């Protein structure tokens, strides 16, 4: 009977994945989000092939030129091609968003598993620290950490990741508490499986859908946070292109060269919009309470 329960718990995963993929494909908003995200990822990967201009090359003969056939998005205050800077800035924004969330997962999930599975004093200590961190607004904490670590893209990613880790600690803990008393987990324990095996092979795979959904949505927030840090001079440093730093420069030329702010601002909006649509679609597809 115990072995049957364990097999049932494991066998449900492929069936659930197949149903989830079918639901996701039928969700037009989710597919639109996937297309938008895929487009920006493709731009980031193929950045050197998409433009003929060096994104950091200064040209004093082409300062603040309007969009034209020669410069599709115009030029900035130093004559640099904005399209090239936008394309290469996509790399910085996506790398910052995805890497920050990866850091948050690596930091938050183990602590959440420890608190949820073992409980007791470990749960108490981790939960109190998590609540203390939650009392500080996410962006304020990220700015403080980035200022402490110093201005650079890597430090900005670390600051954003550490600031977002409490969210994954709380989510993981809640998911583990709802799963660890399921029949297949109890059956595995009765068969003599170690705590490590139970957590890695039975609990973690079943909480992954919730983590994937939260990670996808959080990437959008991380991209905004990176743009905010770059806007404040705490992210990627000039002359390397970043959407946030481009906006920081563009604010001084809103009337003379409005295109300098329109394009990076629109790019941030679109990529955040895409990740939000994708995250909502994944949540609808992976939520077992939703009907097919």
Secondary structure, DSSP 8 states (H G I E B T S, - for coil): -HHHHHHHHHHHHHHHHHHHHHHHHH-HHHHHHHHHHHHHHHHHHTHHHH-SS-TT---TTSTT--S-SSSTT-B-TTS-BHHHHHHHHHHHHHHHHHHHHHHHHHHHHHHHHHHHHH-HHHHHHHHHHHHHHHTS-HHHHHHHHHHHH-SSHHHHHHHHHHHHHHHHHHHHHHHHHHHTTSHHHHHHHHTT--HHHHIIIIIHHHHHHHHHHHHHHHHHHHHHHHHHHHHTTSSS-TTS--HHHHHHHHGGGTTT-THHHHHHHHHHHHHHHHHHHHHHHHHHHH-TTS--
